[in-house]
């Protein structure tokens, strides 16, 4: 039997297809590969009665070699640790350490022999500065002499200073990443070992999974990074990949467009069991913009409704499959959580832990000890100025919320929401970012306005994010605004 891939659009029964394959395999032992422990646990229930085992990539690696590093996995790899351990000081220390950590994470998802420039992950802030610089330069070249042109020249000079700072952060971040990597590899090193470290070691050892299994199943294969693909493609047993190329929204985690890159015989699934034809047609508008050769067909036994309106028009309903607001950013998630709580609703929040970290990063910036994305700002004033630009729109909402409520009140409000990653209790409405919504479904879904931003939708990445958001709906899909072709 040969390997093959199944290109399956949203709601078409990806996991059910893999269960059917496992049943057809009879007594032959198989392995279902999952991205995380929660998915693996759910799959074990789905695969009961078959000879297919469910494991994460990391559990395979830990069993083979990861256990050797258990004494170095108790501590977390943080920017503050790197600054202390490697003597990184100065105004840019936090940004350099954060860049080094991101660079190492990117490198660990590859089979590349050394950390090189292509592994450096620049911040959104630095990418935005580059964009502003290019736009300002184009405007300057076409502007007649005068006061406005002189002011723009001064602005360009300031942007160039910021670009120079970003280049310095990238260069020193790369150098630090190499030092950190050397310390990780040193048996006597003090740098904490992250899970991807032993996964990479395991994959590069080229294990023969055919010693234990007769076939592999890989769900959500569109999110595979180069390391995962190296493992599966180096096997001599059949591998069955199932995924949706248009739900690939984790490029920042190293997702490698696997479904399109796999040169294998292909089957397709386009009939969605989740929603009716109205939602399918609406999602197909996005697939059309993406140049898809596949289009969704709605479940003929389900009726669905698509309309344009405000989220307040969504009726509240009990249970986590009731109503959901899907937003683009953490700042929007905080905003919608506040609105829901202040209207007397019981609000559930997906990804609450990351949103708490987001707010703590802002608080740290105010106190001079930022974390996460906020390390790239020297102070709060710099963030506020950036939030007023086109590229800083994502942070504009947060700045307004901080001005109105203060960070501590925002944190209290987030704590009041039901953490849907830990609880399945009753809520009136769920709030989730589009990234966190992947794999979820709700009876009624409101897709926020920021996901329809025409400028952003020039990017295929943003189109895919919108496609994911729209296809969470089972009965009613409420779009904040019409889709305008970019």
C-alpha positions as CSV (number, residue, x, y, z in Angstrom):
1,X,0.0,0.0,0.0
2,X,1.3,3.5,-0.9
3,X,1.1,6.8,1.0
4,X,-1.6,9.3,-0.1
5,X,-3.1,12.6,1.0
6,X,-6.7,13.7,1.6
7,X,-7.4,17.4,1.0
8,X,-10.4,18.0,3.2
9,X,-12.1,21.4,3.5
10,X,-13.7,22.7,6.7
11,X,-16.1,20.4,8.5
12,X,-15.8,17.6,6.0
13,X,-14.8,14.9,8.5
14,X,-11.0,14.8,8.5
15,X,-10.7,12.7,11.7
16,X,-13.7,10.5,10.8
17,X,-11.9,9.7,7.5
18,X,-8.8,8.6,9.5
19,X,-10.9,6.4,11.8
20,X,-12.4,4.7,8.7
21,X,-8.8,4.1,7.4
22,X,-7.8,2.6,10.8
23,X,-10.9,0.3,10.8
24,X,-10.1,-0.8,7.2
25,X,-6.6,-1.8,8.3
26,X,-8.0,-4.5,10.6
27,X,-5.4,-6.0,12.9
28,X,-2.5,-4.1,11.4
29,X,-1.0,-1.8,14.0
30,X,-1.0,1.9,13.2
31,X,0.0,5.2,14.8
32,X,-2.0,8.5,14.7
33,X,0.3,11.4,15.1
34,X,-1.1,14.4,17.0
35,X,0.2,18.0,17.6
36,X,-0.6,18.1,21.3
37,X,-1.7,15.9,24.2
38,X,-5.4,17.1,24.2
39,X,-5.8,16.1,20.5
40,X,-4.1,12.8,21.2
41,X,-6.4,12.1,24.1
42,X,-9.5,12.9,22.1
43,X,-8.2,10.7,19.3
44,X,-7.7,7.7,21.6
45,X,-11.5,7.8,22.2
46,X,-12.2,8.0,18.5
47,X,-9.9,5.1,17.7
48,X,-11.3,2.7,20.3
49,X,-11.9,-0.7,18.7
50,X,-9.0,-0.3,16.2
51,X,-5.4,-1.2,16.4
52,X,-4.3,2.4,15.9
53,X,-2.4,4.0,18.7
54,X,-2.5,7.8,19.3
55,X,0.6,9.7,20.4
56,X,2.1,13.2,20.0
57,X,5.4,13.7,18.2
58,X,7.0,14.8,21.4
59,X,5.8,11.7,23.4
60,X,7.5,9.5,20.8
61,X,10.7,11.5,21.1
62,X,10.6,11.7,24.9
63,X,10.3,7.9,25.1
64,X,13.3,7.5,22.8
65,X,15.7,10.2,24.0
66,X,13.9,13.1,25.7
67,X,14.0,11.5,29.2
68,X,17.8,12.1,29.3
69,X,17.1,15.8,29.6
70,X,14.3,15.7,32.3
71,X,16.6,17.4,34.9
72,X,17.1,20.4,32.5
73,X,13.4,20.8,31.7
74,X,12.1,21.9,35.1
75,X,13.0,25.6,34.4
76,X,11.5,27.7,31.6
77,X,13.6,29.3,28.9
78,X,12.9,33.0,29.4
79,X,14.4,36.2,28.3
80,X,15.4,37.2,31.8
81,X,17.3,33.9,32.2
82,X,19.2,34.5,28.9
83,X,20.1,38.0,30.0
84,X,21.5,36.8,33.3
85,X,23.2,33.7,31.9
86,X,24.8,35.3,29.0
87,X,25.4,38.8,30.3
88,X,23.1,40.7,27.9
89,X,22.7,44.3,29.2
90,X,21.6,47.7,27.9
91,X,18.4,49.2,26.6
92,X,18.0,46.6,23.9
93,X,18.7,43.6,26.2
94,X,15.0,42.4,26.4
95,X,14.5,42.7,22.7
96,X,17.7,40.9,21.9
97,X,16.9,38.0,24.3
98,X,13.4,37.7,22.9
99,X,14.7,37.6,19.3
100,X,17.2,34.9,20.3
101,X,14.4,32.8,21.8
102,X,12.3,33.2,18.7
103,X,15.2,32.3,16.5
104,X,16.0,29.1,18.4
105,X,12.4,28.0,18.3
106,X,12.4,28.6,14.5
107,X,15.6,26.7,14.1
108,X,14.4,23.7,16.2
109,X,11.5,23.2,13.8
110,X,14.0,22.5,10.9
111,X,16.6,19.9,10.0
112,X,19.2,22.6,9.2
113,X,22.6,22.0,10.6
114,X,23.3,25.5,12.0
115,X,21.5,28.6,13.1
116,X,21.7,31.1,10.2
117,X,20.2,34.4,9.3
118,X,17.0,32.8,7.8
119,X,16.1,31.5,11.2
120,X,15.9,35.0,12.8
121,X,12.4,36.0,13.6
122,X,11.8,39.7,13.5
123,X,9.1,41.4,15.6
124,X,5.9,42.8,14.2
125,X,7.2,46.2,15.3
126,X,10.4,45.9,13.2
127,X,8.4,44.7,10.2
128,X,6.0,47.6,10.6
129,X,8.9,50.1,10.7
130,X,10.2,48.7,7.4
131,X,6.8,49.1,5.8
132,X,6.4,52.6,7.1
133,X,9.9,53.5,5.8
134,X,9.1,52.2,2.3
135,X,5.8,54.0,2.1
136,X,7.3,57.2,3.4
137,X,10.1,57.0,0.9
138,X,7.7,56.5,-2.1
139,X,5.7,59.5,-0.9
140,X,8.8,61.6,-0.5
141,X,10.0,60.9,-4.0
142,X,6.8,62.1,-5.6
143,X,6.3,65.1,-3.3
144,X,7.1,68.7,-4.5
145,X,9.6,70.8,-2.6
146,X,8.2,72.6,0.4
147,X,7.6,72.5,4.1
148,X,5.6,69.2,4.0
149,X,8.5,67.5,2.1
150,X,11.0,68.7,4.7
151,X,8.9,67.3,7.6
152,X,8.5,64.0,5.8
153,X,12.3,63.9,5.3
154,X,12.7,64.3,9.1
155,X,10.2,61.5,9.7
156,X,12.1,59.3,7.3
157,X,15.4,60.0,9.1
158,X,13.7,59.0,12.4
159,X,12.4,55.8,10.8
160,X,15.9,55.0,9.5
161,X,17.1,55.2,13.1
162,X,14.5,52.7,14.2
163,X,15.4,50.4,11.3
164,X,19.1,50.6,12.4
165,X,18.0,49.6,15.9
166,X,16.0,46.7,14.5
167,X,19.0,45.5,12.5
168,X,21.1,45.7,15.6
169,X,18.6,43.6,17.5
170,X,18.5,41.0,14.8
171,X,22.3,40.8,14.5
172,X,22.8,40.5,18.3
173,X,19.8,38.2,18.6
174,X,21.4,35.8,16.1
175,X,24.7,35.9,17.9
176,X,23.0,35.2,21.2
177,X,20.9,32.4,19.8
178,X,24.1,30.6,18.6
179,X,25.6,30.9,22.1
180,X,22.4,29.6,23.7
181,X,22.3,26.7,21.3
182,X,25.9,25.8,22.1
183,X,25.0,25.8,25.8
184,X,21.9,23.7,25.2
185,X,24.0,21.1,23.4
186,X,26.7,21.0,26.1
187,X,25.9,18.2,28.6
188,X,27.2,20.5,31.3
189,X,25.2,23.5,30.1
190,X,22.8,25.4,32.3
191,X,20.3,26.6,29.6
192,X,16.9,24.9,30.1
193,X,16.0,22.3,27.4
194,X,12.8,23.0,25.5
195,X,10.7,20.1,24.2
196,X,11.5,20.8,20.5
197,X,15.2,20.2,21.4
198,X,14.8,16.5,22.0
199,X,12.2,16.2,19.2
200,X,14.7,17.5,16.8
201,X,17.4,15.1,18.2
202,X,14.9,12.2,17.8
203,X,14.0,13.1,14.2
204,X,17.6,13.6,13.1
205,X,18.4,10.1,14.4
206,X,16.0,8.9,11.6
207,X,14.0,6.4,13.7
208,X,12.4,3.5,11.8
209,X,8.7,3.6,13.0
210,X,8.1,0.5,10.8
211,X,9.6,-1.6,13.6
212,X,6.4,-1.0,15.6
213,X,3.8,0.2,13.2
214,X,2.4,-0.8,9.8
215,X,1.1,2.6,8.8
216,X,0.9,6.3,10.1
217,X,-2.0,8.7,10.2
218,X,-1.3,12.4,10.2
219,X,-4.3,14.7,10.9
220,X,-4.2,18.5,10.3
221,X,-1.2,17.9,8.1
222,X,-1.3,21.4,6.7
223,X,0.3,22.6,10.0
224,X,3.3,20.3,9.8
225,X,6.7,22.0,10.1
226,X,9.8,20.8,8.2
227,X,10.9,18.6,11.1
228,X,7.6,16.7,11.3
229,X,7.6,16.2,7.5
230,X,11.2,14.9,7.6
231,X,10.1,12.3,10.1
232,X,7.1,11.1,8.2
233,X,8.6,11.3,4.7
234,X,11.7,9.2,5.8
235,X,9.5,6.2,6.8
236,X,9.2,3.1,4.7
237,X,5.6,2.4,5.8
238,X,2.5,4.1,4.3
239,X,1.7,7.6,5.7
240,X,-1.9,8.9,5.2
241,X,-2.0,12.7,5.4
242,X,-5.3,14.6,5.9
243,X,-5.5,18.4,6.0
244,X,-6.9,21.6,4.5
245,X,-4.3,23.8,2.9
246,X,-6.6,26.8,3.4
247,X,-6.6,26.3,7.2
248,X,-2.9,26.7,7.4
249,X,-2.6,29.7,9.8
250,X,0.5,28.8,11.8
251,X,3.3,30.0,9.6
252,X,4.9,31.6,12.7
253,X,5.2,28.1,14.2
254,X,7.0,26.9,11.1
255,X,4.1,25.4,9.1
256,X,5.5,24.5,5.7
257,X,2.5,24.4,3.4
258,X,2.7,20.6,3.6
259,X,-0.5,19.6,1.8
260,X,0.6,21.4,-1.4
261,X,4.2,20.3,-1.1
262,X,3.4,16.6,-0.7
263,X,3.7,14.9,-4.1
264,X,1.3,12.1,-3.4
265,X,-1.9,10.6,-4.9
266,X,-4.8,12.8,-3.6
267,X,-8.4,12.3,-2.6
268,X,-10.7,15.3,-1.8
269,X,-13.5,15.9,0.7
270,X,-15.7,18.9,0.1
271,X,-19.1,18.1,1.6
272,X,-19.2,19.8,5.0
273,X,-21.3,18.1,7.7
274,X,-21.0,21.2,9.9
275,X,-23.2,23.7,8.1
276,X,-25.7,24.3,5.3
277,X,-25.2,25.7,1.8
278,X,-25.5,29.4,2.9
279,X,-22.4,29.2,5.1
280,X,-20.6,27.1,2.5
281,X,-21.3,29.7,-0.2
282,X,-20.0,32.5,2.0
283,X,-16.8,30.6,2.8
284,X,-16.4,29.8,-0.9
285,X,-16.1,33.5,-1.6
286,X,-12.9,33.5,0.4
287,X,-11.7,30.2,-1.2
288,X,-12.2,31.9,-4.6
289,X,-9.9,34.8,-3.5
290,X,-7.3,32.2,-2.6
291,X,-7.5,30.6,-6.0
292,X,-8.8,27.3,-4.6
293,X,-9.5,24.5,-7.0
294,X,-11.9,23.0,-4.3
295,X,-15.1,24.5,-3.1
296,X,-17.3,23.6,-0.1
297,X,-20.7,22.0,-0.4
298,X,-23.2,22.5,2.4
299,X,-24.9,19.7,4.3
300,X,-28.3,19.3,2.5
301,X,-29.8,18.2,5.8
302,X,-28.9,21.4,7.6
303,X,-30.2,24.9,7.1
304,X,-27.9,27.9,7.8
305,X,-28.2,31.6,7.6
306,X,-25.7,34.3,6.7
307,X,-26.2,38.0,7.4
308,X,-24.3,41.2,8.0
309,X,-24.8,42.9,11.3
310,X,-23.6,43.7,14.8
311,X,-22.7,41.0,17.4
312,X,-25.4,42.3,19.7
313,X,-27.9,40.8,17.3
314,X,-26.6,37.3,18.1
315,X,-29.1,35.6,20.5
316,X,-27.5,34.3,23.7
317,X,-27.7,30.6,24.3
318,X,-26.4,28.2,27.0
319,X,-23.6,25.8,26.4
320,X,-20.3,26.2,24.7
321,X,-21.7,25.4,21.3
322,X,-24.0,28.5,21.5
323,X,-22.8,31.9,20.3
324,X,-19.3,33.0,19.6
325,X,-17.5,36.2,18.7
326,X,-14.4,35.5,16.6
327,X,-11.9,38.3,16.6
328,X,-8.5,38.9,15.1
329,X,-6.3,40.0,18.0
330,X,-5.9,39.6,21.7
331,X,-6.7,43.2,22.3
332,X,-10.1,42.7,20.5
333,X,-10.7,39.6,22.6
334,X,-10.3,41.7,25.8
335,X,-12.6,44.4,24.4
336,X,-15.4,41.9,23.5
337,X,-15.0,40.1,26.9
338,X,-15.5,43.5,28.6
339,X,-18.6,44.2,26.6
340,X,-20.1,40.9,27.3
341,X,-19.4,41.0,31.0
342,X,-20.7,44.6,31.3
343,X,-23.9,43.6,29.6
344,X,-24.5,40.9,32.2
345,X,-23.6,37.9,30.1
346,X,-21.5,34.9,31.3
347,X,-18.6,35.1,28.9
348,X,-16.3,32.2,28.0
349,X,-12.8,33.1,26.8
350,X,-10.6,30.8,24.6
351,X,-6.9,31.2,25.0
352,X,-7.3,33.1,28.3
353,X,-3.7,32.3,29.4
354,X,-2.2,33.9,26.4
355,X,-4.4,36.9,26.8
356,X,-3.4,37.3,30.5
357,X,0.3,37.1,29.3
358,X,-0.5,39.8,26.7
359,X,-1.8,42.2,29.4
360,X,1.1,41.3,31.7
361,X,3.5,42.2,28.9
362,X,1.9,45.7,28.6
363,X,2.1,46.1,32.4
364,X,5.7,45.1,32.3
365,X,6.4,47.8,29.6
366,X,4.9,50.4,31.9
367,X,7.1,49.2,34.8
368,X,10.3,48.9,32.6
369,X,10.3,45.1,32.4
370,X,8.3,44.2,29.3
371,X,7.8,40.7,27.9
372,X,6.6,39.1,24.7
373,X,5.9,41.4,21.8
374,X,6.3,44.5,24.0
375,X,10.0,44.1,24.5
376,X,10.5,45.8,21.1
377,X,9.3,49.1,22.5
378,X,11.6,51.2,24.6
379,X,8.8,52.7,26.6
380,X,5.0,53.1,26.7
381,X,5.1,56.4,24.7
382,X,6.8,54.6,21.8
383,X,4.1,52.0,21.8
384,X,1.4,54.7,21.9
385,X,3.0,56.5,18.9
386,X,3.2,53.2,17.0
387,X,-0.5,52.5,17.8
388,X,-1.5,55.6,15.9
389,X,0.0,54.4,12.7
390,X,-1.6,52.1,10.1
391,X,0.7,49.3,10.9
392,X,0.0,49.7,14.7
393,X,-3.8,49.4,14.4
394,X,-3.8,46.1,16.3
395,X,-2.5,47.9,19.4
396,X,-4.7,50.9,19.1
397,X,-7.7,49.1,20.7
398,X,-5.5,48.0,23.6
399,X,-4.2,51.6,24.2
400,X,-7.8,52.9,24.3
401,X,-8.9,50.2,26.7
402,X,-5.9,50.9,29.0
403,X,-6.8,54.6,29.0
404,X,-10.4,53.9,29.9
405,X,-10.0,51.1,32.4
406,X,-6.4,50.6,33.4
407,X,-4.4,47.4,33.1
408,X,-5.4,46.0,36.5
409,X,-9.1,46.4,35.8
410,X,-8.7,44.7,32.4
411,X,-6.9,41.8,34.1
412,X,-9.7,41.5,36.7
413,X,-12.3,41.4,33.9
414,X,-10.3,38.6,32.0
415,X,-10.2,36.6,35.3
416,X,-14.0,36.9,35.6
417,X,-14.5,35.2,32.2
418,X,-14.8,31.4,32.1
419,X,-11.5,29.9,30.9
420,X,-12.7,27.6,28.1
421,X,-9.4,25.9,27.8
422,X,-10.0,24.5,31.3
423,X,-13.7,24.5,31.8
424,X,-16.7,23.3,29.9
425,X,-19.2,25.2,32.1
426,X,-22.2,27.0,30.8
427,X,-21.6,30.4,29.1
428,X,-23.8,32.8,27.2
429,X,-21.2,33.7,24.7
430,X,-17.7,32.6,23.8
431,X,-14.9,35.0,22.7
432,X,-12.0,33.7,20.7
433,X,-9.3,34.9,18.3
434,X,-9.5,33.3,14.9
435,X,-6.2,31.4,15.6
436,X,-7.7,29.9,18.8
437,X,-11.0,29.1,17.1
438,X,-9.4,26.5,14.8
439,X,-11.0,23.1,15.5
440,X,-14.0,24.6,17.3
441,X,-17.6,25.0,16.1
442,X,-20.5,27.1,17.4
443,X,-24.2,27.3,16.5
444,X,-23.9,31.1,15.9
445,X,-20.8,32.9,15.0
446,X,-20.1,36.7,14.7
447,X,-16.9,37.5,12.7
448,X,-15.4,40.8,13.8
449,X,-14.7,43.8,11.5
450,X,-10.9,43.6,11.7
451,X,-11.0,40.2,10.0
452,X,-12.5,42.0,6.9
453,X,-9.8,44.8,6.7
454,X,-9.3,45.1,2.8
455,X,-5.7,46.2,3.2
456,X,-4.8,43.1,5.3
457,X,-6.8,40.8,3.0
458,X,-4.2,41.5,0.3
459,X,-2.3,38.8,2.2
460,X,-3.3,35.1,1.6
461,X,-2.4,34.5,5.3
462,X,-5.2,36.9,6.3
463,X,-7.6,35.3,3.8
464,X,-7.0,31.9,5.3
465,X,-7.6,33.3,8.8
466,X,-11.0,34.7,7.6
467,X,-11.9,31.3,6.1
468,X,-11.2,29.6,9.4
469,X,-13.3,32.2,11.3
470,X,-16.3,31.9,8.9
471,X,-16.3,28.1,8.9
472,X,-16.8,27.8,12.7
473,X,-20.5,28.5,12.3
474,X,-23.1,25.7,12.3
475,X,-26.4,27.6,11.9
476,X,-25.9,31.4,11.8
477,X,-22.9,33.3,10.4
478,X,-23.0,37.0,11.1
479,X,-20.3,39.0,9.3
480,X,-19.4,42.4,10.6
481,X,-19.1,43.7,7.1
482,X,-19.2,42.4,3.5
483,X,-16.1,40.9,2.0
484,X,-14.4,43.3,-0.3
485,X,-12.0,41.7,-2.8
486,X,-8.4,42.8,-2.1
